[in-house]
Amino acid sequence: MELQNTVKEALNALYHHPDDAVRMQADRWLQDFQRTIDAWQVADNLLHDASSNQETLIFCSQTLRSKVQRDFEELPSEAFRPLRDSLNTLLKTFHKGPPKVRTQISLAVAALAVHVPADDWGDGGIINWLRDEMNSHPEFIPSFLELLRVLPEEEFNYKIAARPDRRRQFEKELASAIDTALNIMTACLNINELKEQVLEAFASWLRLRHRIPASTLSSHPLVLAALSSLNSEILSEASVNVISELIHYTAARNSGGVSSELALIQVIVPQVMSLKPQLRDPSKDEEDIKAIARLFSDMGDAYVELIATGSDESMLIVHALLEVASHPEFDIASMTFNFWHNLQMILTERESYLACGNETSIEAEKTRRLQVFRSSYESLVSLVTFRVQYPPDYFDISMEDQRDFKQTRYAVADVLIDAALILGGEPTLKILYMKLVEAISHCGKDQNSDWRPAEAALYCIKAISDYVSDIEAEVMPQIMSLLPKLPNQPQLLQTVCLTIGAYSKWLDAASNGFSYLPTLIDILVRGMSMCEDSAAAAALAFRHICNDCKKKLCGSLDGLFQIYQTAVIGEGPFKVSAEDSLHLVEALSMVITELPSEHAKKALEAVCLPSVAPLQEMINQGPQVLGQKNARELTVHFDRLANIFRYVNHPEAVADAIQRLWPIFKAIFDVRAWDMRTMESLCRACKNAVRTSKRLMGVTIGAMLEEIQGLYGQHHQPCFLYLSSEVIKIFGSDPSCANYLKVLIESLFSHTACLLTKIQDFTSRPDIADDCFLLASRCIRYCPQLFFPSTVFPSLVDCAMIGITVQHREACNSILNFVSDIFDLANSTNGESCLSIRDSVIIPRGPTITRILVACLTGALPSSRLETVTYALLALTRAYGLKALEWAKECVSLIPSTAVTELERTRFLQALSDAASGANMNGLVVPIDEISEVCRRNRTVQEIVQGALRPLDLNIVAVS
């Protein structure tokens, strides 16, 4: 009684106390209370207490539902029947509401049924029990109907802590009781006020997809009731849900094909088609229109393969879907977009026509179908293009609405791509070009004229750029000639710039494409000066043009360099951000790549200068000033240099440049090694230089590695590890570098192992763990002959064992991949020669590694990591066969039988045994996933399992 009063007081504080701190404290207490064994009795008592207020009832019903779902195993077996009877009484008590409470009680009963087999439930299982209760107590039917609705929904509710075997058994119980359930619902149809509730329950049972013969359903009273209410004045949401489920039901893969469902389809389709006139009925409520549109879209999605045959009947559905696509509300029109995409896939993919026989027949049928749907996709293009037009009040609407508008444009662009794949890029372009010409005729040169239709047409033209031939000669020249004539409006100019960039391949390949470049580059320069958005678009377009037209632009390098210099120095009128200026860096770098070697060296020096000069100036001011600079003042230049070294594909020129620049780099390494942001940017520049120059770097690479090796011991910057990782990839197999690289990896790994001695270290520095084990995996791949014999290999394995349960995703994955790479060593180049060394380290640690991996599988790591953990465990088993099986047996024997049954244990071990015998991994995943699910089914079980396996304790001894 005291605890009941405390719960009431806590709820009162939670909902009504003015102090936030008190409310948070009450919330924490209530959450802790819900996990206690006392919560069962207290929640039950308060629900039966007539004086409990609504807040108490809602909290206690949620608590009881949660306890039944997650903690049913806490109760002794004899508690089931009193619990069922109490919940039944509560269902009757709350048959008139509150609805939230009634729903929670229904969910609790459904969860109880998932836990308890039909034989133990008694009365022939829950559905028969429910029928008998309804017959005995007709006044409580609303509550029982709600229970009937939620039962199938709970079949795959993984919040319910049922074992996989029991879940499968429950599915069979529901399948065998489906006739009884349908009879109950049919009987309740006679009560008019319950009709909506009955149909919602029917829709829920249809979602199970258990096969009910189409012939039965086509004349079933429940189906007829749903269909008849489609014609009523107020459209019933429950009826729409039923028809929607029936549509998907007839198209389900396991139904034996659409032909077996024809009887039902012939009942549904005419009824839905009869709703088409209502799409244009102005008296219809928008929600009704949305419901009708949903049914047409469902038909399109479900019967798309039938529709793709192009029969006269199927075209009626297509015309109805075009009607939906024409609706002014985007939310309604966009319901059809998935259909147009799926239809396009079927019409264009060869696999759809294989039944036609030989190639001639296939091509003939494909041509016929594409011709049938041609006019539909032409109409679709015209119907969707206006939707990308900026609303007149765009700059006054909220940020959220602006984001929604952008999503609308992306969705329309996808539809236009589907249309281009059916019609061809050029015919689609012609339709859009006509819209552009029409828009321009109403658009003057001044900024105040209506620019929006022209911008919309250009946006659509940009969207299909990948599907227009690079040598199209009819429309593209006219579009390019129109672009300079458009008004100088920011959003329009932004789209003009993006369109220029999108057709860069055409500018390169078309016979007269190059002649447009000077005018178009002037437009891009204008874009860079207008505003940040147009500058970003212009910089991106500049990159595309320089990438695709680089051979033609080699002779215009001075002009391009002038644009580049103005943008990166930032003293001119350009509004290009530092981030967007990287596009210009890449653009010029790509053109330089096309120059002869000698010219490339000079051009590379010139393109580096705007970044090198400010860095040199900062160094000249002395270490103290350099050390006080904001990181951004340095990183902006290193980011540009990184991109130059990445995109100038002249290894010798880049090697010369990095050798020349090394004194500057070294000065900044020495003074700013403490500064993570600067070091990351500088290391990225070095990494790209190494990647491009490869073995031409000569002495610079030695100086670079010596620098980072010395600094890593003091400052532990993770980027030093990823720079080393790139070096290992390129130089790892070079015998002349062996001694140097051996010293490097031993130094880096020994320092890292000293940093990461307990799980808390991994949690506080996941970036170091991530880069360390990525580097270690690189060593296994590129220089196993250096890595495995080194003194750091055993300590790195120990380090991985400590950190494998770190919750940080990237760090954890890197560690798991590292141990998998060790187990898969036989698959790597030169790996076989190191197997004996590997085994000497792994075998003594085998039982512990296995125990840690099993702990990860069963709850020490989130279930999202399951696939990576499973692979590591199976790789271990493949590598060590019977030994690994023994280790696994020892591990699972530690888990108490209350958590895992003998059958579940045996299945898991059998999967590992099959892996050791070389079985395909895909077939072994289910039993491994199931032991994971069983051990995570609720917090108590998970704590028991982890308490038994103790993954953080490296020294426990398994006891069989």
Beta strands, then each sheet from edge to edge (+ up, - down):
end
